[in-house]
Amino acid sequence: MTAATGWLFNGGLYKKTQGRIARQLTFAAIFVAVLIGGWRLSVLMMDVQSSGIRYGIPLVLIAVGGWLAFRLVNLPKFADFLIGVEAEMAKVSWPTRAELVRSSIVVMVVIFGLAAVLALYDLFWNWFLHLLTGNR
């Protein structure tokens, strides 16, 4: 077994006590994508009469995808990245609920205000160009 493929068949965890939440969430997100892909494949294989093939192939691909997702989050470079992400997320100062509500209201008011301004520009230019060309 070469060093390039050795990581694929290693069952151990890399720095198992560090970055657990980031790694678990990353694994879950990748595995959900794999599950959706397997489900979609089984739907596309509706015409196949053999249920062993129709369900077996997606299940095997889901199992392989799950194993690859597990190995990916334990790959040293990627695991170190996720450990760093979790360390940085611990440093973030999260807003209180009141601050979050106020900020969200400000963002929504600005978005609707800009949408109104753009709508007025659109109406003006529509009217102006129809006036110039004589089309009504």
C-alpha positions, -999 to 999 in steps of 0.1 A, spaced: 0 0 0 14 34 -10 14 65 11 -10 81 -14 -37 54 -9 -28 46 27 -51 73 42 -80 57 24 -78 25 43 -67 38 76 -95 35 102 -80 58 128 -89 93 138 -65 122 133 -63 144 164 -96 130 176 -101 154 204 -97 185 184 -122 202 160 -149 175 167 -179 198 160 -165 212 128 -155 177 116 -189 161 126 -208 189 108 -187 187 77 -191 149 76 -228 152 81 -231 178 52 -211 156 29 -230 125 39 -264 142 33 -252 151 -2 -242 115 -8 -275 103 5 -294 126 -18 -273 114 -47 -280 77 -38 -317 84 -35 -318 103 -68 -299 74 -85 -325 49 -71 -353 71 -85 -335 73 -119 -333 35 -119 -371 30 -116 -371 11 -149 -348 -16 -136 -368 -47 -127 -343 -63 -103 -347 -47 -69 -312 -60 -60 -297 -38 -87 -321 -9 -82 -314 -6 -45 -281 -24 -42 -260 0 -64 -272 32 -47 -266 15 -12 -231 5 -22 -224 40 -35 -238 55 -3 -216 32 18 -185 41 -3 -194 78 -1 -199 77 36 -165 60 41 -148 86 18 -165 114 37 -152 99 70 -117 96 57 -118 131 42 -125 148 75 -97 128 90 -72 136 63 -44 155 81 -44 187 60 -82 189 59 -86 180 95 -61 207 105 -81 232 85 -114 222 102 -96 224 136 -85 259 128 -121 268 117 -135 256 150 -108 275 169 -116 307 150 -154 302 155 -148 301 193 -132 336 190 -163 351 173 -184 375 194 -219 365 187 -247 392 189 -274 390 214 -309 383 202 -319 420 204 -289 430 184 -297 403 158 -333 415 154 -323 452 151 -296 444 125 -320 421 105 -346 449 105 -320 474 92 -309 450 65 -345 444 53 -354 481 53 -323 489 32 -330 460 8 -366 471 3 -355 508 0 -330 499 -27 -356 478 -45 -380 508 -44 -353 531 -58 -345 507 -86 -382 503 -94 -385 541 -97 -355 542 -119 -369 515 -141 -403 533 -143 -386 566 -152 -364 552 -179 -393 531 -193 -414 563 -195 -385 584 -209 -375 560 -236 -411 554 -247 -415 592 -248 -384 595 -271 -394 568 -295 -430 576 -296 -441 541 -287 -470 540 -263 
